[in-house]
């Protein structure tokens, strides 16, 4: 079996047999990988505590036919401790991990930008630099941009007419001008659209200064846009509290 080394974010863990686990990883160079960590649930395991969700780890793996095998695991940054101790961070970070897994449709397809976005979101949440909900929405918008799904926010999604238009259509791809507005379009506040644009472009001073109603409105648009493209909902988003 081929041996390789990579660093990864632990996205999800599943029990396998009496002592093993299947670990779903987002790696820097190999994309999404599923691997078996043998004996990891035993108290004598050498690296059990390092292979938990939200952890950034350095791994050595054997390439298998369906599942790889973890042979070594060294912790780089265990973000889980600072994330799981705060409910709002935990639920938002869980949505980040679920989204990252869903956006990697094919195993072993490298996605360095998505990997870096995931690491950045976890690092920011663990440090408490910004409200977890804002960090989550920034991650969702930027990860959609990586996939080519970013909503149009400063020009009509249909005709390209510039401006912060007052209508938003998920099916059309973002804001739409009065001429292109399809039936059933939402009419969000200018502040909500401006917040989405600030999160997409990294204008954190503007984003941090917004009020809760504006954040909730923007979050609803971001979630609707993402789930339209994924063609089904994300379970973890329902648990995220929006103050």
N, C-alpha and C positions, 0 to 999 in steps of 0.2 A: 504494500500500500504506500502511496506517495505521502510524504511528510511535508507539512508546510506550517508557517508561523504568520500570525496576523494579530492586530489588536481589534477589539470588538466591543460593542455595547450589548449587554444581555437584555433581550426583549421579553422573553417568556421562558418559563420552566414548566415541565410536566413530569409527573412521576412515571417511572418505568420499572416494573418488577418491584422487588423488595428494597433495593438499595440504590438503584440508578435513577438518572433523570435524563430527559431529552431537553436540551438547551437550544432555544432559538436565538441566533446571534445576527447582528448587523455588523459586518466586518468592514474594515477600511478598504481592502483590496479585492475581496472575494464576494462582496454583496451579502445577501442573506444566506445563512448557513444553518442547518440543523445538525446537531451533534449529540452523541451520547456521552455523558459523564458517568463513568462506572464507579460505583461505590460511593457516590457523592453524598448520599443521605446517611452514611454511617458516621458515628461520632468520631471515628478515627480517620476520616477522610482528610487528605492533605490540602485540598482546595475547595471544599464544600461551600464555605462561607463567601468565597470570592465569586461564585457563579450564581449570583442573585440578580433579579431585575434591577435596573438602574445603575449597574456596575460597569465601569470601563476597565477592561482586562486585556492582558497580553497572553495569547494562547499559542500552544503548539498542538496541532491536530494531525491525525491520520485520515486521509481521504478514503471514504468508504463508498459502496455502491449506492446506498440510499441515505444513510446517515454517517457522518464523520465521527471520529472518536477523539475526545479530548485526552491528551497525554500529559500536558502541563498547563497550569494556569497561574499567572501572577497578576495581582491586583495593581492597577494604575491609579484609579480614583474611585472609591466606593461612594457614589452619590446617594445611595439608598438611605444611609443613616440620616442625613439632613433633609431628605425628601419625605420619608415615611413618618417622620415625627410631626409633620404638619399636614392636616387632612387636605387643605386646599392645594398644597404642593403635590401631594400623593395622587389625587384624582387628576390633576392637570398633567402631571408627568406620565401617568398611566395612559392618558389619551395620546400623548406624544409617542409612546412606545407602540401602541396599537396602530396608529397612523403610519409609523415608519414600517411596520411589518406589512400592512396592507398595500403600501405604495411600492414595495419590492415584489412585484408579481411573479418574477422568475427567480428561482434560487441560483446563486453563484453569478448573478449579473451585477457587476460592480456599479456602485452609485456613491462616489466619494462625496459629492455635494450633500446628499441626503444624510450620509454618515456624519459629516461635520455639523450639519444643522441639528441633528439629534444630540450630539455631544454638547453643542453650544446651549441648547435648550435645557438639558439636564444640569449643566454647570451653573447657568443663570438661576434656575429654580432653587438649586441647593444653596446658593449664596444669598438668596432672598433679595436680589438686586431690583426686581420689579415684581408687580403683582403676578401670581402664577397664571391667572387667566389671560393677561396680556401676553405673557411669554408663550403660552399655548397658541393663541391666535396668530402671533407673529410666526411661530413655527409652521402652523397650518398654511398660512398665506405663502410663505417662502418655499415650503415643500411643494405646494401646488405650482409655484413658478418653475421649480425644477422639472416638474412633469409637463410643463406647458399649459397648465390649467389656471394660471393666475387670473382672477377677475379683473376686467377692465375697470379702472377707477377714475382716471383723469381724461378719458375720451370715450365716445360712444362705442360700445362693443360691436355694433353692426356697421355703422358708416364711418367711424373714426373721427367724428366731429369733436374737437377738444372741449374740455370743460368738465367740472364736477356736476354732472347732470342729476336731476332729482328723482329719476326712476332707476330701479335695479331689477334685472331679470336674470334669474339663475340659468334658465335655458338659453338665453341669448349670450351669456358670458360676462355679465357685469352691468355697469351703468349703461343706460340707453337714453338717447335724446328724445324729445317729444315726437318727432317724426317716426322714429323707429320703435317706439315703445309698444311691445306686444301686450295683449290683454292679460290681466292678472299680475302685472308687474308691481313690485313693492315700491313704496315711496319713503325711503329712509331719510332721516335728518341729515343735513349737510355735515353735522359734527360726527355722525357715525361713519360716513364715507371718508371724511378726513382722517379719522382714527385708523381705519383700515389701511389707508395710503401711508400713514406714518409708521404703522407696524411693518408694512411690506418693505419700506425703504429705510427702516432703522432710525427714525426720528423719535428717540425715546423721550426726550424732554417734552415733546408735544403729547405723546401717548400717556405718560405718567400724570399729566395734568388734567385728564378727562374725568368726568363724573361717572358714577355707576350706571345710570340709565343709558348713557351713550355707549358704555362698554358692553352692556347686555344686548343692545340693539346691533352693534357691530358683530358680536359673537354669533348671534342668530344668523346673520347673513353669511359669515364665514363658514359656519357649520352646514348651512343649506347648500352652499356652493360646493363644498368638499363632498358631501354625501350624494349630490347629484352626479358628480363625476365617478365616484366609487360605485354607484348604483345600489348601494345599501348603507344602512346606518352603522355608526360606530357605537358599540355598547358602552364604552368608557365615557363618551361625551355626556351621556345622561346623568352621570354621577358628579360632573363638574359643577361646583357651586359658583354662581355668578352674583356677587354681593350687590 
